[in-house]
Amino acid sequence: MKNTALTDVHIALGAKMVPFAGYNMPVQYEGVNAEHETVRNGVGVFDVSHMGEFLISGEKALDLIQKVSSNDASKLTIGKAQYSCMPNNEGGIVDDLIIYRTKDDEYLLVVNASNIEKDWKWIESHNTFGAEMKNISDDYSLLAIQGPKAVEAMQSLTSVNLSEIPFYHFEVADFAGVPDVIISATGYTGSGGFEIYCKNNVAKQVWDKVFEAGADHGIKPIGLAARDTLRLEMGYCLYGNDIDDTTSPIEAKLGWITKFTKDFVHAEELKKQKENGVERKLTAFELTEKGIPRQGYEIVDSEGHKIGHVTSGTMSPSLGKGIGLGYVPTELAGVGNTVYIQIRKKAVPATVVKLPFYK
């Protein structure tokens, strides 16, 4: 198992550590609900250094990115980021990722930890353009400082006006006494904040200064369990749960990041799906009775026939009710429809709702 540059810090803080995507990661410190609450109402810090980072550069860098990704990366200017996915040849998704344009001819791709090797090989297999590829995943740490108090808590650590960085934009600037840090207003919690990319050798310095600066704002370390409940309340997809090699971006309601103004892997077939419709859709639901819809539970219709399964589910700390995502036949995916979650021997009714769960 791999460690991040901050693993010893988490252990010293009493975090419960678990294996995650090949890394030894903190799943929780004081408890999921308390940590969830900290991020929704204050400010919390996640160590997400297990994520992968690739640098794609050279005059043909954009050509390669356009070929493997579904979104239109030509729209990116320096300092802007974009959510995208990489379709495979069968209509599924290799991975979802964030693409940053760092220079005229350089892009940073941030991919899921469990897919680093798979993604690298996939992109490499399409690099007929001669773009330069560099896997810098093992050299960088990533801190997600999330919550409504993130800006005021962190402002003293940088000369950049944090409140002026728009969503899905970033600055390369000084932070916590370290030059050339990527400060990115991309988050996975729906509560605002920043993601900080720095070299491993300064990660501990950055972590310490972040907690020093945030002390008066009640800053706390947050584990991966609360990251999951926070992202699910926003309806953000988790690779391996809600999207994978067998789910198409159209089925996953990711049509908004699938742009047919350019050619990319499997574009023609996905375009047909968009035009003709799909048989199933990733659907959000809330339980109308007590219960927790856990991942893998069956989704059934009014007659008890299996129509899908829960891809992500939890008891929402913010809403106090069971919420989840799952693929159901398109005719049942309309807002207001009722489906049922098979929890042990009981089919618990659930209403199809519009995302996000947490408004």
C-alpha positions as CSV (number, residue, x, y, z in Angstrom):
1,M,0.0,0.0,0.0
2,K,1.2,3.5,-0.8
3,N,1.3,6.4,1.6
4,T,0.7,10.1,0.9
5,A,3.2,12.7,2.2
6,L,0.8,13.3,5.1
7,T,-0.1,9.7,6.1
8,D,1.9,10.0,9.4
9,V,0.1,13.3,10.2
10,H,-3.3,11.5,9.9
11,I,-2.2,8.6,12.1
12,A,-0.9,11.1,14.7
13,L,-4.3,12.9,14.6
14,G,-6.1,9.6,15.4
15,A,-7.7,9.1,12.0
16,K,-9.2,5.7,11.2
17,M,-7.1,4.6,8.2
18,V,-8.3,2.3,5.4
19,P,-6.9,1.0,2.1
20,F,-8.4,3.1,-0.7
21,A,-7.3,2.8,-4.4
22,G,-4.0,1.3,-3.3
23,Y,-3.3,4.0,-0.7
24,N,-3.5,4.2,3.1
25,M,-6.1,6.9,3.5
26,P,-8.0,8.6,6.4
27,V,-11.7,7.6,6.3
28,Q,-12.7,9.5,9.3
29,Y,-11.5,11.4,12.4
30,E,-14.3,12.4,14.8
31,G,-17.2,10.9,12.8
32,V,-18.9,11.3,9.4
33,N,-21.8,13.4,10.5
34,A,-19.7,15.9,12.5
35,E,-17.1,16.2,9.7
36,H,-19.9,16.6,7.1
37,E,-21.4,19.4,9.2
38,T,-17.9,21.1,9.5
39,V,-17.6,21.3,5.7
40,R,-21.2,22.4,5.1
41,N,-21.1,25.2,7.6
42,G,-17.4,26.0,8.3
43,V,-14.2,24.8,6.7
44,G,-12.5,21.4,6.6
45,V,-9.4,19.9,4.9
46,F,-9.2,16.6,2.9
47,D,-5.9,15.0,1.9
48,V,-6.7,13.7,-1.6
49,S,-3.1,13.3,-2.6
50,H,-3.9,9.8,-4.0
51,M,-5.4,11.4,-7.1
52,G,-3.4,11.2,-10.3
53,E,-1.9,14.0,-12.3
54,F,-0.7,13.9,-15.9
55,L,1.0,16.8,-17.8
56,I,0.3,16.8,-21.5
57,S,2.3,19.3,-23.5
58,G,3.7,20.3,-26.9
59,E,2.0,21.8,-29.9
60,K,-0.2,18.7,-30.4
61,A,-1.3,18.5,-26.7
62,L,-4.8,19.8,-27.4
63,D,-5.3,17.4,-30.3
64,L,-4.6,14.4,-28.0
65,I,-6.9,15.8,-25.3
66,Q,-9.7,16.5,-27.8
67,K,-9.4,12.9,-29.1
68,V,-9.7,11.2,-25.7
69,S,-12.0,13.5,-23.8
70,S,-15.8,14.2,-24.4
71,N,-15.8,17.9,-23.5
72,D,-14.5,20.6,-25.7
73,A,-11.0,21.5,-24.3
74,S,-10.5,24.1,-27.1
75,K,-12.7,26.4,-25.0
76,L,-10.1,26.4,-22.2
77,T,-8.0,29.5,-21.6
78,I,-5.0,29.6,-19.3
79,G,-6.3,29.6,-15.7
80,K,-9.5,27.7,-16.6
81,A,-10.5,24.2,-15.7
82,Q,-13.1,21.8,-17.2
83,Y,-14.9,18.7,-16.0
84,S,-14.8,15.9,-18.7
85,C,-14.8,12.2,-19.2
86,M,-12.9,9.8,-21.4
87,P,-15.3,7.5,-23.4
88,N,-14.1,4.0,-24.3
89,N,-14.8,2.1,-27.5
90,E,-17.8,0.3,-26.1
91,G,-19.8,3.4,-25.1
92,G,-18.7,3.3,-21.4
93,I,-16.4,5.6,-19.5
94,V,-12.6,5.0,-19.0
95,D,-12.6,7.7,-16.3
96,D,-13.9,11.2,-15.4
97,L,-11.3,13.9,-14.9
98,I,-10.6,17.6,-14.6
99,I,-8.5,19.3,-17.3
100,Y,-6.6,22.4,-16.4
101,R,-4.9,24.6,-19.1
102,T,-1.7,25.7,-17.4
103,K,0.1,27.2,-20.4
104,D,-0.5,27.8,-24.1
105,D,0.6,24.3,-25.0
106,E,0.4,22.5,-21.6
107,Y,-2.5,20.9,-19.8
108,L,-2.8,19.2,-16.4
109,L,-5.2,16.2,-16.3
110,V,-6.4,15.1,-12.8
111,V,-7.7,11.6,-12.8
112,N,-9.0,9.1,-10.2
113,A,-6.5,7.3,-8.0
114,S,-7.7,3.8,-8.9
115,N,-7.5,4.5,-12.6
116,I,-4.0,6.1,-12.9
117,E,-2.4,3.2,-14.7
118,K,-5.4,2.4,-16.8
119,D,-5.9,6.1,-17.9
120,W,-2.2,6.5,-18.7
121,K,-2.2,3.5,-21.0
122,W,-5.5,4.6,-22.6
123,I,-4.2,8.2,-23.4
124,E,-0.9,6.8,-24.5
125,S,-2.6,4.4,-26.9
126,H,-4.2,7.4,-28.6
127,N,-1.1,9.6,-28.7
128,T,-0.5,9.4,-32.4
129,F,0.1,13.2,-32.3
130,G,3.5,13.1,-30.6
131,A,2.3,15.1,-27.6
132,E,4.6,14.9,-24.6
133,M,3.2,13.0,-21.7
134,K,4.4,13.1,-18.1
135,N,3.0,11.2,-15.1
136,I,3.6,13.4,-12.1
137,S,1.2,11.6,-9.8
138,D,3.9,10.4,-7.3
139,D,5.4,13.9,-7.0
140,Y,2.4,16.0,-6.0
141,S,0.2,16.3,-3.0
142,L,-3.4,17.6,-3.2
143,L,-5.3,19.3,-0.4
144,A,-9.0,20.1,-0.7
145,I,-9.9,23.0,1.6
146,Q,-13.7,23.0,1.5
147,G,-16.5,25.0,3.1
148,P,-18.1,28.4,3.1
149,K,-15.4,29.8,5.5
150,A,-12.5,28.6,3.2
151,V,-11.9,32.0,1.6
152,E,-11.6,34.0,4.8
153,A,-9.7,31.3,6.6
154,M,-7.1,31.0,3.9
155,Q,-6.7,34.5,2.6
156,S,-3.8,35.3,4.8
157,L,-1.7,32.6,3.2
158,T,-1.6,34.0,-0.3
159,S,-1.2,37.3,-2.2
160,V,-4.0,36.3,-4.6
161,N,-7.6,37.5,-3.8
162,L,-9.2,34.1,-3.3
163,S,-12.7,35.6,-3.5
164,E,-12.0,36.6,-7.1
165,I,-11.2,33.1,-8.4
166,P,-14.4,32.0,-10.2
167,F,-15.7,28.4,-10.0
168,Y,-13.6,26.1,-12.2
169,H,-10.8,28.6,-12.5
170,F,-7.3,28.5,-10.9
171,E,-4.3,30.6,-10.1
172,V,-0.6,29.6,-9.9
173,A,0.6,31.7,-7.0
174,D,2.3,31.7,-3.6
175,F,0.5,29.8,-0.9
176,A,1.6,29.1,2.7
177,G,5.1,30.4,2.0
178,V,5.5,28.1,-1.1
179,P,5.8,29.6,-4.6
180,D,4.0,28.3,-7.7
181,V,1.2,26.4,-6.0
182,I,-2.0,25.7,-8.0
183,I,-4.9,27.2,-6.2
184,S,-8.0,25.8,-7.9
185,A,-11.7,26.7,-7.2
186,T,-12.8,23.2,-8.1
187,G,-14.5,21.2,-5.4
188,Y,-16.3,18.0,-4.9
189,T,-18.5,19.0,-1.9
190,G,-20.8,21.8,-3.2
191,S,-19.8,24.1,-0.3
192,G,-17.1,26.2,-2.0
193,G,-13.4,26.2,-1.3
194,F,-10.2,25.3,-3.0
195,E,-7.9,22.5,-4.1
196,I,-4.2,23.1,-3.5
197,Y,-1.6,21.3,-5.6
198,C,1.9,21.3,-4.3
199,K,5.1,19.2,-4.3
200,N,5.3,16.4,-1.7
201,N,8.3,17.9,0.0
202,V,6.3,21.0,1.0
203,A,3.0,19.2,1.8
204,K,3.6,19.1,5.6
205,Q,4.5,22.8,5.6
206,V,1.3,23.7,3.7
207,W,-0.8,21.5,5.9
208,D,0.6,23.1,9.1
209,K,0.1,26.6,7.9
210,V,-3.4,25.9,6.6
211,F,-4.4,24.7,10.1
212,E,-2.7,27.6,11.8
213,A,-4.5,30.1,9.5
214,G,-7.8,28.3,9.9
215,A,-7.7,27.9,13.7
216,D,-10.0,30.8,14.5
217,H,-12.4,29.6,11.9
218,G,-12.8,26.1,13.5
219,I,-10.9,24.3,10.7
220,K,-10.8,20.5,11.0
221,P,-9.3,17.5,9.1
222,I,-12.0,15.6,7.2
223,G,-11.9,12.0,6.0
224,L,-13.0,10.3,2.8
225,A,-16.4,9.0,4.3
226,A,-17.7,12.6,4.7
227,R,-16.3,13.4,1.2
228,D,-18.6,10.7,0.0
229,T,-21.8,12.0,1.8
230,L,-21.0,15.6,0.7
231,R,-20.6,14.7,-3.0
232,L,-23.6,12.5,-3.0
233,E,-25.8,15.3,-1.6
234,M,-24.7,17.3,-4.7
235,G,-25.4,14.4,-7.0
236,Y,-21.7,14.3,-8.2
237,C,-20.8,11.0,-9.8
238,L,-18.2,8.7,-8.2
239,Y,-16.2,6.6,-10.6
240,G,-16.6,2.9,-9.9
241,N,-20.1,3.5,-8.4
242,D,-22.2,5.7,-10.6
243,I,-20.1,5.6,-13.7
244,D,-17.7,3.0,-15.1
245,D,-16.6,1.1,-18.2
246,T,-20.2,0.0,-18.8
247,T,-22.1,3.2,-18.3
248,S,-22.3,5.8,-21.1
249,P,-22.1,9.5,-20.4
250,I,-25.6,9.9,-21.9
251,E,-27.1,7.3,-19.6
252,A,-25.2,9.0,-16.7
253,K,-26.8,12.4,-17.6
254,L,-23.4,13.7,-18.5
255,G,-24.6,15.0,-21.9
256,W,-23.5,18.5,-20.8
257,I,-19.9,17.4,-20.9
258,T,-20.3,15.5,-24.2
259,K,-19.7,17.9,-27.1
260,F,-20.4,16.7,-30.6
261,T,-18.7,19.8,-32.2
262,K,-15.5,17.7,-32.5
263,D,-14.4,14.2,-33.1
264,F,-13.5,12.0,-30.1
265,V,-13.4,8.3,-29.2
266,H,-16.9,6.7,-29.8
267,A,-18.4,10.1,-30.7
268,E,-20.7,8.8,-33.5
269,E,-22.3,6.1,-31.4
270,L,-22.8,8.5,-28.4
271,K,-24.4,11.1,-30.7
272,K,-26.9,8.5,-31.8
273,Q,-27.7,7.8,-28.1
274,K,-28.3,11.5,-27.5
275,E,-30.6,11.7,-30.6
276,N,-32.5,8.5,-30.2
277,G,-32.6,8.3,-26.4
278,V,-31.3,5.6,-24.0
279,E,-33.1,2.8,-22.3
280,R,-31.9,3.6,-18.8
281,K,-30.8,6.7,-16.9
282,L,-28.9,7.5,-13.8
283,T,-31.6,8.7,-11.5
284,A,-31.7,10.5,-8.1
285,F,-34.2,9.4,-5.4
286,E,-35.2,10.1,-1.8
287,L,-36.8,7.5,0.5
288,T,-40.2,8.6,1.7
289,E,-40.0,6.2,4.7
290,K,-37.2,5.3,7.1
291,G,-34.2,3.4,5.7
292,I,-30.8,3.7,4.2
293,P,-30.4,2.8,0.5
294,R,-26.9,1.2,0.5
295,Q,-24.8,0.7,-2.7
296,G,-25.8,-2.6,-4.4
297,Y,-29.4,-2.7,-3.0
298,E,-31.9,-3.6,-5.7
299,I,-34.3,-1.0,-7.1
300,V,-37.7,-2.6,-7.9
301,D,-41.0,-1.5,-9.4
302,S,-44.4,-1.5,-7.8
303,E,-44.8,-5.2,-8.6
304,G,-41.4,-6.1,-7.1
305,H,-39.6,-6.7,-10.4
306,K,-35.9,-5.7,-10.3
307,I,-35.3,-2.6,-12.5
308,G,-31.8,-1.6,-11.3
309,H,-29.6,-1.2,-8.3
310,V,-28.4,1.5,-6.0
311,T,-25.0,2.8,-7.3
312,S,-24.5,5.3,-4.4
313,G,-26.6,5.7,-1.3
314,T,-26.5,7.1,2.2
315,M,-28.4,8.7,5.1
316,S,-28.0,12.4,4.1
317,P,-26.6,14.2,7.2
318,S,-27.9,17.6,5.9
319,L,-31.4,16.3,5.0
320,G,-31.9,13.6,7.5
321,K,-33.3,11.1,5.0
322,G,-32.1,8.3,2.8
323,I,-30.9,9.4,-0.6
324,G,-29.3,7.7,-3.5
325,L,-28.5,7.3,-7.2
326,G,-29.1,4.3,-9.5
327,Y,-29.9,3.4,-13.1
328,V,-33.6,2.8,-13.9
329,P,-35.5,2.4,-17.1
330,T,-36.0,5.8,-18.8
331,E,-39.8,5.7,-18.5
332,L,-39.4,5.6,-14.7
333,A,-36.7,8.2,-14.5
334,G,-39.1,11.3,-14.5
335,V,-39.1,13.6,-11.5
336,G,-42.0,12.7,-9.1
337,N,-42.1,9.0,-10.1
338,T,-42.0,6.3,-7.4
339,V,-39.5,3.5,-7.3
340,Y,-38.8,1.1,-4.5
341,I,-35.6,0.2,-2.7
342,Q,-35.3,-3.4,-1.5
343,I,-34.0,-3.1,2.0
344,R,-33.8,-6.6,3.5
345,K,-37.4,-8.0,3.1
346,K,-39.1,-4.6,2.6
347,A,-39.6,-2.6,-0.6
348,V,-39.2,1.0,0.7
349,P,-40.8,3.6,-1.5
350,A,-38.6,6.4,-3.0
351,T,-39.5,9.5,-5.0
352,V,-37.4,10.4,-8.1
353,V,-36.1,13.9,-7.5
354,K,-34.1,16.6,-9.3
355,L,-30.4,17.1,-8.4
356,P,-28.8,18.4,-6.3
357,F,-30.4,16.8,-3.2
358,Y,-28.9,19.5,-1.0
359,K,-29.9,23.0,-2.2
